[in-house]
Amino acid sequence: MADLNPQEGIWLLAKCDIGNLAAADLGRITMAVQRRLTQIQYRPGLVDGCLARTGPIRDG
């Protein structure tokens, strides 16, 4: 079954890397998330994979 929202795949990728992060405050968590999203942004294959899981777009 395809996901309806491609951003769910992106968040899954981000959470995999920061899921075990022990941060002292929200600022450090925010920086870690921003860093991971930037890494994902520059790997178009990852983004394409998340888009492909949404399934075909149908007219009508």
N, C-alpha and C positions, 0 to 999 in steps of 0.2 A: 504494500500500500504506500502511495506517495504522500509525502508531507505537503500540506497546503501552503506553508509559508517557508520560503527559502532561508529566511533569517533564523529559523529554528536550527538549521544545520550549522550556520555560522556560530551561533551561541554554543552549540554542542562542542564545536572545535575549540572555542575559547575556554569553555568550562573544563575540558579535559586537561588542559595545561595548568589552569589555576585552581583546580578543585582542591588540592592539598596545600594551598598556600597558607602559611601562618603569618598574617600581616598584623602589625601593631595598630593600624588605624585605617579608616576608610580611604584616606588619601593614597596609601600604598596599594590597596586593592584596586582603586581606580586607575593608578598608573600601570599596574600589571595587566588589567583588562585592555587599556588603551594600547599598550605595547603589543599584546597578542593580536588584537584586531588589526593593527598596522601590519604585523607579519602576515596575517591571512590576506590582507588587501593586496600584497605584493606577490601572492602565489595564486595566479588566476585559475589554476587547475582545481584548487580547493573550492573556490567560489563557483566555478562551473559545475563541480560535482554536487554542490548544494542546490544549484538551480535545476540540474538534471533530475534530482529526486522529487521535484514538484510535479513532474509528469507533463504531458503535452497540454498546451493551451488550446482550448476549443472555442470556436466562434459560435455564438448563438445561444 
